[in-house]
Amino acid sequence: MARLWKSRAFGSLVLSGSMLAISAGLARTTTSGPEAWQSADPPVPGVSVYVSDFELAAVPTTKNKAPATKGANGDGKSASEAETPSMQARLLVDSLATTLQETLRKNGFTATRVREKPVGKGVLLRGVFAETDAKNRIRRAILGAGSTNPQFVLYVGTFNLKSPDEPLYEPAAVQEPDPHYGPVITLNAYIPLEEFQVARNPTQEDLQKVCTQIAQNLNQLLQANKAAFAN
């Protein structure tokens, strides 16, 4: 049986978070940029939003690298190094975090990118790239591991910092190792959670659509649950 969690601070948000998740698929997104969505209600004042680097694993880089030569940008990285799964994963995670922070700010949020759990009050956005295996189980994605899925599944959770220890997911009780994927995971059913389909090699426009939808849904969530974030 999958383990369930109960969020104290987000107890009143479970229903609204579930409804947001149903409508959040990238394929159904109609926005095309940070200015495409303009909310009738401004962001809830005084609520800080923190953006974490979403989790994406990659196969380890081998020690046999081509000699580094300065490319067009003078970055000193060899072509082979730039194309490694670990580098591609870092670039994707960085681009998504940067785009999300900028999108939130352009739509009136006080948004800060963080690499450690923030202290204080506000909202923390955390995410994990996943895939489904042949048995339709949710697994951590591993870039470069040979999966044939054309897309990742990105899960994004919204955390109230009044309950900072809530998990986004935990390893499932039953595991079945597969070199193409990471471990089977069980998502936290008691936090507002969104699901997006993301191409394995997304364009900036693809990422922008996801980030615009996250910002829109976050605003709806905060507007509907202002008391949960009151100081």
C-alpha positions in Angstrom: 0.0 0.0 0.0 1.3 3.4 -0.9 2.2 5.6 2.0 0.2 8.7 2.5 1.1 11.9 4.3 -1.1 14.6 5.8 0.0 18.2 5.7 -1.0 20.4 8.7 -0.5 23.8 7.1 -1.9 22.8 3.8 -4.8 20.7 5.1 -7.3 23.1 3.5 -5.5 23.1 0.2 -5.7 19.4 -0.8 -8.9 19.8 -2.8 -7.9 22.9 -4.7 -4.4 21.5 -5.4 -6.0 18.4 -6.9 -8.2 20.4 -9.1 -5.2 22.4 -10.3 -3.3 19.3 -11.1 -6.1 18.0 -13.4 -5.9 21.1 -15.6 -2.2 21.6 -15.6 -1.0 19.4 -18.5 1.3 21.0 -20.9 -0.6 19.7 -23.9 -3.6 21.7 -22.7 -1.7 24.9 -22.0 -2.7 27.8 -24.2 -0.3 30.5 -22.9 2.8 31.3 -24.9 4.9 33.6 -22.8 5.2 35.5 -19.5 3.0 38.3 -20.7 0.3 35.9 -22.1 -1.3 35.5 -18.7 -2.4 38.5 -16.8 -4.4 37.6 -13.6 -7.4 39.7 -12.7 -6.3 39.3 -9.1 -2.7 40.4 -8.2 -0.5 38.0 -6.2 -1.3 37.7 -2.5 0.8 40.5 -0.9 3.5 39.5 1.6 3.9 35.9 0.4 7.5 35.1 -0.7 7.9 32.4 -3.3 11.1 30.3 -3.4 12.1 28.3 -6.5 14.2 25.2 -6.0 16.2 23.4 -8.7 14.0 20.6 -9.8 15.5 17.1 -9.5 16.8 15.4 -12.6 19.4 12.6 -12.4 21.8 11.7 -15.2 24.1 8.8 -16.0 27.7 9.5 -14.7 30.1 11.2 -17.0 32.9 8.8 -18.1 36.5 9.7 -17.3 37.5 9.5 -21.0 36.9 13.0 -22.2 38.0 14.7 -25.4 40.6 17.5 -24.8 38.9 20.7 -23.9 39.1 23.4 -26.5 37.5 26.8 -26.4 34.3 26.9 -28.4 32.5 29.9 -29.9 31.6 31.1 -26.4 35.1 30.6 -25.1 33.9 28.4 -22.3 36.7 25.9 -22.5 34.4 22.9 -22.6 34.9 20.2 -25.2 32.1 19.2 -27.5 31.9 15.8 -25.9 31.7 17.3 -22.4 28.9 19.7 -23.4 26.9 16.8 -24.8 27.2 14.5 -21.7 23.9 13.6 -20.0 25.1 15.2 -16.7 25.8 18.5 -18.5 22.5 18.4 -20.4 20.6 17.7 -17.1 22.3 20.7 -15.5 21.5 22.9 -18.4 17.8 21.9 -18.4 17.4 22.3 -14.6 19.1 25.7 -14.7 17.1 26.9 -17.6 13.8 25.8 -16.0 14.6 27.4 -12.6 15.7 30.7 -14.3 12.7 30.8 -16.5 10.3 30.1 -13.6 11.8 32.7 -11.4 11.6 35.3 -14.2 8.0 34.4 -15.0 6.9 34.7 -11.4 8.6 38.1 -11.1 7.1 39.4 -14.3 3.6 38.4 -13.0 4.0 40.3 -9.7 5.5 37.6 -7.3 8.4 38.1 -5.0 10.4 35.1 -6.3 13.8 33.9 -5.2 15.8 30.9 -6.6 17.3 28.8 -3.8 19.4 25.7 -3.6 18.8 25.0 0.1 15.5 24.9 2.0 14.6 28.5 2.9 13.9 29.6 6.4 10.9 31.7 7.3 7.4 32.0 5.8 6.2 31.7 2.2 5.9 29.1 -0.5 8.6 26.7 -1.8 8.2 25.2 -5.3 9.9 21.8 -5.7 9.8 19.4 -8.6 11.1 16.1 -9.8 11.5 14.7 -13.4 10.0 11.3 -13.6 9.0 8.6 -16.1 6.5 5.7 -16.2 7.9 2.2 -16.8 6.3 -0.7 -18.6 4.1 -1.4 -15.5 3.0 2.2 -15.4 4.9 2.9 -12.2 6.3 6.3 -11.5 10.1 6.3 -11.4 12.8 9.0 -11.1 14.1 9.9 -14.5 17.7 9.3 -15.4 18.8 11.3 -18.4 21.0 9.2 -20.8 20.0 5.8 -19.3 18.4 4.6 -22.5 14.7 5.0 -21.7 12.5 5.1 -24.9 9.9 7.4 -23.4 9.7 10.5 -25.7 8.8 12.7 -22.7 9.5 13.3 -19.1 6.7 13.7 -16.5 7.5 16.7 -14.4 5.8 16.8 -11.0 5.7 20.2 -9.2 4.7 20.5 -5.6 3.8 23.6 -3.7 5.0 23.7 -0.1 3.9 26.0 2.7 7.0 26.8 4.7 5.0 26.6 7.9 5.4 22.8 7.4 9.0 22.7 6.0 9.5 18.9 6.4 6.8 17.8 4.0 8.3 15.5 1.3 7.5 15.7 -2.4 7.9 12.0 -2.7 9.4 8.9 -1.0 10.9 5.7 -2.4 8.1 3.1 -2.9 8.1 0.2 -0.5 8.6 -2.3 -3.4 11.4 -1.7 -5.8 12.4 -3.5 -9.0 15.8 -2.2 -10.3 15.9 -1.2 -14.0 19.0 0.4 -15.5 16.8 2.6 -17.7 15.1 4.4 -14.8 15.7 5.5 -11.2 13.8 4.1 -8.2 10.0 3.8 -8.1 8.6 6.7 -6.1 5.4 7.4 -4.3 4.2 11.0 -4.6 2.8 13.0 -1.6 -0.9 13.0 -2.1 -1.5 15.6 0.5 0.2 18.6 -1.1 -0.9 20.7 -4.1 0.7 18.8 -7.0 0.9 19.5 -10.7 1.8 17.2 -13.5 3.4 18.3 -16.9 4.5 16.4 -19.9 7.9 17.8 -21.0 10.0 16.8 -24.0 13.3 15.2 -23.3 14.9 18.0 -25.3 12.5 20.9 -24.7 12.7 24.3 -26.4 12.6 27.5 -24.5 9.0 28.0 -25.6 8.2 24.6 -24.1 9.7 25.6 -20.7 8.0 29.0 -20.9 4.6 27.3 -21.3 5.2 25.2 -18.2 6.4 28.1 -16.1 3.5 30.3 -17.1 1.1 27.6 -16.1 2.8 27.1 -12.8 2.6 30.9 -12.1 -1.1 31.0 -13.0 -2.0 28.0 -10.9 0.0 29.2 -7.9 -1.9 32.5 -8.0 -5.2 30.7 -8.1 -4.1 28.5 -5.2 -3.0 31.5 -3.0 -6.1 33.5 -3.8 -8.3 30.6 -2.7 -6.4 29.9 0.5 -5.2 33.3 1.8 -5.7 32.3 5.4 -3.2 29.4 5.1 -0.4 31.9 4.3 -1.4 34.6 6.7 1.5 35.8 8.9 
